Amino acid sequence: MHDTFTVKPWAGRFNAPTDAFVEAFTASVAFDQRLYRYDIQGSIAHATMLAQQGILTAAERDAIINGLQAVQAEIDAGTFNWLIELEDVHMNIETALTAKIGEAGKKLHTGRSRNDQVATDVRLWLRDEIDVIRLEIKRLQTALLDLAEREADTILPGFTHLQVAQPITFGHHLLAWFEMLDRDCERFTDCRRRLNVMPLGAAALAGTTYSIDRQYTAQLLGFDRPAENSLDAVSDRDFAIEFTAAAAILMMHLSRYSEELILWSSAQFNFIELSDSFCTGSSIMPQKKNPDVPELVRGKSGRIFGHLMGLLTLMKSQPLAYNKDNQEDKEPLFDTVDNLKGSLRVYADMMGNITCHHERMRTAAKQGFSTATDLADYLVRAGIAFRDAHEIVGKAVAFGVREKRDLAELTLAELQQFSAAIQANVFSVLTLEGSVAARDHFGGTAPNQVRAAIVRARARLNTTESN
């Protein structure tokens, strides 16, 4: 226990104790304690480097490392006494260490500051979280590919302006979601590369007078290199903003998925049914099955957009170097990570439990003259300029609207009143199967192209997983 060691590390300068409310108001330990493993990891690396440089003795290094491991064991076990008087995770751990091992514990902070310490801790933590997030993205991508493979031949209407446009395959639609996630994963990979730079050794802002070896410390902690400039090292939060921007884009994608799932599972569309495990009922209407998971994910997107704007606003007026404002970076960053991981996890679990109502999808695809473009293309192949073909088909559609029949339901004679180029073989292009099969090129909606795209997508996933 370390509750008797509550003297502030900076108390020598002050003649009066901190006001109790100010102490609580300025403390961060309530939320930054989740960084404890990374704080201890960084401290062990720092002590190892100090000993290598002859700044600590081997005995002092070993005492510090053993003491830090004992502190971590207490925190892991839930028996550690976090003290708000000690402000943050760093001073709580250092004070507990000193209580355990004595004078050597006071030497741990040699050659560093809480400014470079916290910047290092957050980068170490976020680096691990990005690795978890990338795995969750790939798990969701795999679920999408499995569903796309199962539904490669399923036809539903494709929409523009939420109006029926052309028939597509459901597998093709799901692959569009896959591509969004692929870009998301690349953004997080890129973000991870830029954050993997070590601030430790920058000290408060100007570096330190001790002969430290920052390259060695970076190597111990798995960083690509130490930060070049000490001022930038302690004050930079670009990595947090960039991460949150990538998270906001991913959540925007999940929100778009959510909107489609909500629409498709409504009685008006009735294209799909979500598993009961991912829905809830109504307290008053017994017939209700509410798509709460997609709705909540759609709502959480706004929450993460807000965190991005909050972090940008936090940093926009700060002079170099470190300012207390930066304490406010952690809660939005932590909340972004927690909600992003939760949203990805629930989506990856949910996608494999979607039931498609194939006949309802097919019936909807027959409505809205979805094969009108196919008729125009048919006329072009018969030698008619596309603009003229467009006008001919427009007139045929207007006739169909008046007659309340789709193009495929019109007779040959009725179609020929708009163009003599229309022959009996026209009906092969007006079927839904004919329409999707005709888009038989790289990136097209034809079922065989969907299956080929799935093979390529799985290969891409395997390649990125091995990197």
C-alpha positions in Angstrom: 0.0 0.0 0.0 1.2 3.5 -0.7 -1.3 5.8 0.8 1.2 7.4 3.2 3.3 8.6 0.3 1.1 11.3 -1.0 3.5 14.2 -1.2 3.3 15.8 -4.6 6.5 15.3 -6.7 6.5 19.1 -7.3 5.7 20.1 -3.7 9.0 21.8 -3.1 8.0 24.9 -5.1 4.7 25.4 -3.3 3.9 26.9 0.1 0.2 25.8 0.3 -1.5 22.5 -0.4 -3.7 22.1 -3.5 -7.3 23.0 -3.0 -9.4 19.8 -2.6 -11.7 20.6 -5.5 -8.8 21.7 -7.7 -7.1 18.4 -6.9 -10.1 16.4 -8.0 -10.7 18.6 -11.0 -7.2 18.3 -12.4 -6.6 14.7 -11.6 -6.7 12.2 -14.5 -6.1 8.9 -12.6 -9.8 8.0 -12.8 -9.4 7.4 -16.5 -5.7 7.2 -17.3 -5.2 4.2 -15.0 -6.1 2.0 -17.9 -2.6 2.8 -19.3 -0.9 1.1 -16.4 0.6 -1.8 -18.3 2.1 0.5 -20.9 3.4 2.9 -18.2 5.1 0.0 -16.5 6.4 -1.3 -19.8 7.9 2.1 -20.7 9.4 2.4 -17.2 11.1 -1.0 -17.4 12.6 -0.1 -20.8 13.7 3.3 -19.4 15.3 1.7 -16.4 17.1 -0.9 -18.6 18.5 1.9 -20.8 19.6 4.0 -17.8 21.5 1.0 -16.4 23.1 0.3 -19.8 24.3 3.9 -19.8 25.7 3.7 -16.3 23.1 6.1 -14.9 21.6 3.4 -12.7 23.5 0.4 -11.2 22.5 -3.1 -12.2 21.2 -3.6 -8.7 19.0 -0.5 -8.9 17.7 -1.6 -12.3 16.8 -5.0 -11.0 15.1 -3.6 -7.9 13.1 -1.2 -10.1 12.0 -3.9 -12.6 11.1 -6.3 -9.8 9.2 -3.6 -8.0 7.3 -2.5 -11.1 6.3 -6.1 -11.8 5.0 -6.4 -8.2 3.0 -3.2 -8.7 1.6 -4.6 -11.9 0.6 -7.8 -10.2 -1.4 -5.8 -7.6 -3.1 -3.8 -10.3 -3.9 -6.9 -12.3 -5.4 -8.5 -9.1 -7.5 -5.4 -8.4 -5.9 -4.8 -5.0 -4.0 -1.6 -5.9 -5.1 1.6 -4.1 -5.3 4.4 -6.7 -5.0 7.8 -5.0 -6.5 10.9 -6.5 -4.0 13.0 -4.6 -1.3 11.6 -6.8 -3.1 12.9 -9.9 -2.3 10.3 -12.5 -1.3 6.8 -13.4 2.4 7.7 -13.5 2.7 9.1 -10.0 0.6 6.4 -8.5 2.8 3.8 -9.9 6.1 5.6 -9.1 5.0 6.3 -5.5 4.0 2.7 -5.0 7.3 1.6 -6.4 9.2 3.8 -4.1 7.2 2.5 -1.1 8.2 -1.0 -2.1 11.9 -0.6 -2.9 13.0 2.6 -1.3 15.6 5.1 -2.7 16.0 3.3 -6.0 12.4 4.0 -6.9 13.1 7.7 -6.7 15.8 7.3 -9.4 13.4 5.9 -12.1 12.3 9.3 -13.3 15.9 10.4 -14.1 16.1 11.7 -17.7 12.4 11.8 -18.4 9.2 13.8 -17.6 5.6 13.0 -17.3 5.2 14.9 -20.6 7.2 12.4 -22.7 6.1 9.5 -20.4 2.4 10.0 -21.1 2.9 10.6 -24.8 4.8 7.3 -24.9 2.2 5.4 -22.9 -0.7 6.5 -25.2 1.2 5.5 -28.3 2.1 2.1 -26.9 -1.6 1.6 -25.9 -3.0 2.8 -29.2 -0.6 0.7 -31.2 -2.0 -2.4 -29.6 -5.5 -1.3 -30.0 -5.0 -0.7 -33.7 -3.8 -4.3 -34.0 -7.0 -5.5 -32.4 -9.1 -3.2 -34.5 -7.5 -4.4 -37.7 -8.2 -8.0 -36.7 -11.9 -7.1 -36.0 -12.2 -5.4 -39.4 -10.8 -8.6 -41.1 -13.2 -10.7 -39.1 -16.1 -8.6 -40.3 -14.7 -8.8 -43.9 -14.6 -12.6 -43.6 -18.2 -12.6 -42.5 -19.2 -10.4 -45.5 -17.3 -12.7 -47.9 -19.0 -15.8 -46.5 -22.4 -14.1 -46.9 -21.6 -12.8 -50.3 -20.6 -16.3 -51.5 -23.8 -17.7 -50.2 -25.9 -15.0 -51.9 -23.8 -14.6 -55.1 -26.9 -15.5 -57.3 -29.5 -13.6 -55.2 -31.0 -10.7 -57.2 -32.3 -7.6 -55.6 -32.8 -4.0 -56.9 -29.9 -1.7 -56.9 -30.8 1.9 -56.0 -29.8 5.4 -56.8 -31.6 8.2 -54.9 -33.3 5.3 -53.1 -35.2 4.7 -56.4 -34.9 1.4 -58.2 -32.1 1.7 -60.7 -30.8 -1.7 -62.0 -30.9 -5.3 -60.9 -27.8 -6.4 -59.0 -26.8 -9.5 -57.0 -26.7 -9.3 -53.2 -23.2 -10.8 -53.2 -22.1 -7.8 -55.3 -23.7 -5.4 -52.9 -21.9 -7.0 -49.9 -18.6 -6.8 -51.8 -19.0 -3.0 -51.9 -19.1 -3.1 -48.1 -16.0 -5.2 -48.1 -14.1 -2.6 -50.2 -15.0 0.2 -47.8 -13.6 -1.9 -45.0 -10.5 -2.6 -47.0 -9.8 1.1 -47.2 -10.5 1.5 -43.5 -7.9 -1.2 -42.7 -5.3 0.5 -44.9 -6.0 3.8 -43.1 -5.4 2.2 -39.7 -2.2 0.5 -40.9 -0.9 3.8 -42.2 -1.9 5.5 -38.9 0.0 2.8 -36.9 3.1 3.4 -39.0 3.1 7.1 -38.2 2.3 6.7 -34.5 5.1 4.2 -34.0 7.6 6.9 -33.1 8.9 7.1 -29.5 8.6 10.4 -27.6 10.5 9.1 -24.5 13.7 11.0 -23.9 12.3 14.3 -25.0 11.7 14.9 -21.2 9.7 18.0 -20.4 10.3 19.7 -23.8 14.0 20.2 -24.4 15.6 16.8 -23.9 17.8 15.9 -21.0 21.4 16.5 -19.8 21.9 12.8 -19.1 23.7 10.6 -21.7 20.6 8.5 -22.6 20.4 6.2 -25.6 17.0 6.8 -27.1 17.6 4.4 -30.0 18.1 1.6 -27.5 14.9 2.5 -25.6 13.0 2.6 -28.9 14.3 -0.8 -29.8 13.2 -2.2 -26.4 9.7 -0.8 -26.8 9.3 -1.9 -30.5 9.2 1.7 -31.9 10.6 2.3 -35.4 12.6 5.2 -34.1 12.7 7.9 -31.5 11.0 11.2 -32.3 13.4 13.7 -34.0 12.4 16.9 -32.1 11.8 17.1 -28.4 9.3 19.9 -28.6 7.1 18.1 -31.1 7.5 14.8 -29.3 5.8 15.9 -26.1 3.2 18.2 -27.7 2.1 16.2 -30.8 -1.3 14.6 -30.8 -1.6 14.2 -34.5 -1.6 10.4 -34.1 -4.7 10.6 -31.9 -6.5 12.9 -34.3 -5.5 10.8 -37.3 -6.7 7.6 -35.5 -10.0 9.2 -34.6 -10.4 10.5 -38.2 -9.9 6.9 -39.5 -12.4 5.7 -36.8 -14.9 8.3 -37.9 -14.7 7.2 -41.5 -15.1 3.5 -40.5 -18.1 4.4 -38.3 -19.6 6.3 -41.2 -19.3 3.1 -43.3 -20.9 1.1 -40.5 -23.6 3.7 -40.3 -24.4 3.3 -44.0 -24.6 -0.5 -43.6 -26.9 0.1 -40.6 -29.2 2.3 -42.6 -29.5 -0.4 -45.3 -30.1 -3.2 -42.8 -32.7 -1.1 -41.0 -34.5 -0.4 -44.3 -34.2 -4.0 -45.6 -35.5 -5.5 -42.4 -38.6 -3.2 -42.4 -42.0 -4.6 -43.4 -42.0 -2.2 -46.4 -38.8 -3.8 -47.8 -38.7 -7.2 -46.1 -35.5 -8.2 -47.9 -33.8 -9.6 -44.9 -34.4 -10.8 -41.3 -31.9 -10.1 -38.6 -31.4 -12.8 -35.9 -33.4 -12.4 -32.7 -30.1 -12.3 -30.9 -29.4 -8.9 -32.4 -32.9 -7.3 -32.0 -35.2 -6.3 -29.2 -38.9 -6.0 -28.8 -41.3 -3.3 -27.7 -42.7 -2.8 -24.1 -46.1 -2.0 -25.5 -46.3 -3.5 -29.1 -45.9 -7.3 -29.0 -45.4 -7.6 -32.7 -42.3 -5.4 -32.8 -38.8 -6.7 -33.7 -36.5 -3.7 -33.6 -33.1 -3.6 -35.3 -31.5 -2.1 -32.2 -27.9 -3.1 -33.0 -27.8 -1.3 -36.4 -29.6 1.6 -35.0 -27.2 1.9 -32.1 -24.2 1.6 -34.3 -25.7 4.3 -36.5 -26.0 6.5 -33.4 -22.5 5.8 -32.2 -21.1 7.2 -35.5 -22.2 10.7 -34.4 -20.5 10.2 -31.0 -17.2 9.4 -32.7 -17.6 12.2 -35.2 -17.9 14.5 -32.1 -14.7 13.1 -30.6 -12.8 13.9 -33.8 -14.1 17.5 -33.7 -13.3 17.7 -30.0 -9.7 16.6 -30.5 -9.2 19.0 -33.4 -10.6 21.8 -31.2 -8.5 20.7 -28.3 -5.2 21.2 -30.3 -6.0 24.1 -32.5 -4.8 26.9 -30.2 -2.1 25.3 -28.2 1.4 26.8 -28.3 4.4 24.6 -28.0 5.1 22.5 -26.0 3.0 20.5 -23.6 -0.1 22.1 -22.0 -2.6 20.7 -19.4 -5.2 20.8 -22.2 -3.7 17.6 -23.5 -5.1 15.7 -20.5 -8.4 16.0 -22.3 -7.2 13.8 -25.2 -7.6 10.5 -23.4 -11.3 10.2 -22.7 -12.4 10.9 -26.2 -9.7 8.6 -27.5 -10.5 5.8 -25.1 -14.2 6.1 -25.9 -13.6 6.1 -29.6 -11.6 2.8 -29.3 -14.1 1.2 -27.0 -17.1 2.0 -29.2 -15.3 1.2 -32.5 -14.2 -2.2 -31.2 -17.7 -2.9 -29.9 -19.4 -1.9 -33.2 -17.0 -4.0 -35.3 -17.4 -7.0 -33.0 -21.2 -6.9 -33.0 -21.3 -6.5 -36.8 -18.9 -9.4 -37.4 -21.2 -11.6 -35.2 -24.4 -10.3 -36.8 -23.5 -10.7 -40.5 -23.4 -14.5 -40.4 -26.9 -14.7 -39.0 -28.8 -12.7 -41.7 -31.6 -14.5 -43.5 -32.5 -13.3 -47.0 -36.0 -13.3 -48.3 -35.1 -14.2 -51.9 -38.5 -14.0 -53.5 -39.2 -10.6 -51.9 -35.9 -9.3 -53.2 -36.7 -10.7 -56.7 -40.2 -9.2 -56.7 -38.8 -5.8 -55.8 -36.2 -6.0 -58.5 -39.0 -6.5 -61.1 -40.5 -3.2 -60.1 -39.5 0.2 -61.1 -38.4 -0.7 -64.7 -35.0 -1.9 -63.5 -34.1 -3.4 -66.9 -34.7 -0.1 -68.8 -30.9 0.4 -69.3 -30.7 -3.2 -70.7 -33.3 -2.3 -73.3 -31.3 0.8 -74.2 -28.1 -1.2 -74.5 -30.0 -3.7 -76.7 -31.0 -0.9 -79.1 -27.4 0.4 -79.2 -26.2 -3.1 -80.3 -28.9 -2.9 -83.0 -27.2 0.2 -84.4 -29.2 3.0 -82.7 -27.3 5.9 -81.1 -27.4 5.7 -77.3 -29.2 9.1 -76.9 -31.9 8.0 -79.4 -32.1 4.6 -77.6 -32.5 6.5 -74.3 -35.5 8.4 -75.7 -37.1 5.3 -77.1 -36.9 3.5 -73.8 -38.1 6.5 -72.0 -41.3 6.4 -74.1 -41.6 2.7 -73.5 -41.3 3.2 -69.7 -43.9 6.0 -69.8 -46.3 3.5 -71.6 -45.6 0.9 -69.0 -46.3 3.3 -66.2 -49.7 4.1 -67.7 -50.4 0.4 -68.2 -49.0 -0.5 -64.8 -46.8 -3.2 -66.3 -43.0 -3.7 -66.3 -41.1 -3.7 -69.6 -40.8 -7.5 -69.4 -44.5 -7.7 -69.2 -45.2 -5.8 -72.4 -45.9 -7.7 -75.6 -43.5 -7.6 -78.5 -46.0 -5.7 -80.5 -46.3 -3.1 -77.8 -42.5 -2.7 -77.6 -42.2 -2.5 -81.4 -44.4 0.6 -81.5 -41.5 2.5 -80.1 -38.8 1.0 -82.4 -38.8 -1.5 -85.2 -35.3 -2.6 -84.1 -36.9 -4.5 -81.2 -37.1 -8.2 -82.0 -38.4 -11.3 -80.2 -34.9 -11.9 -78.6 -35.4 -8.7 -76.6 -37.0 -10.6 -73.7 -33.7 -12.4 -72.9 -32.2 -9.0 -71.9 -35.3 -7.9 -70.0 -35.1 -10.7 -67.5 -33.4 -10.1 -64.2 -31.0 -13.0 -64.7 -30.1 -11.7 -68.2 -29.6 -8.3 -66.8 -27.1 -9.3 -64.1 -25.4 -11.9 -66.2 -24.7 -9.3 -68.9 -22.5 -7.3 -66.5 -19.8 -9.9 -66.9 -16.6 -8.0 -66.5 -14.1 -7.2 -63.8 -16.0 -5.4 -61.0 -19.4 -6.2 -62.5 -22.4 -7.7 -60.7 -22.6 -11.0 -62.7 -22.6 -14.0 -60.3 -19.5 -15.5 -61.8 -17.7 -12.1 -61.4 -18.9 -12.0 -57.8 -17.4 -15.4 -57.1 -14.1 -14.4 -58.8 -14.0 -11.2 -56.7 -14.6 -13.2 -53.5 -11.6 -15.4 -54.4 -9.4 -12.3 -54.9 -10.7 -10.7 -51.7 -9.9 -13.8 -49.6 -6.4 -13.7 -51.1 -6.0 -10.1 -50.2 -7.1 -10.8 -46.6 -4.6 -13.6 -46.3 -1.8 -11.4 -47.6 -2.5 -8.6 -45.2 -2.9 -11.0 -42.3 0.6 -12.4 -42.9 2.1 -8.9 -42.9 
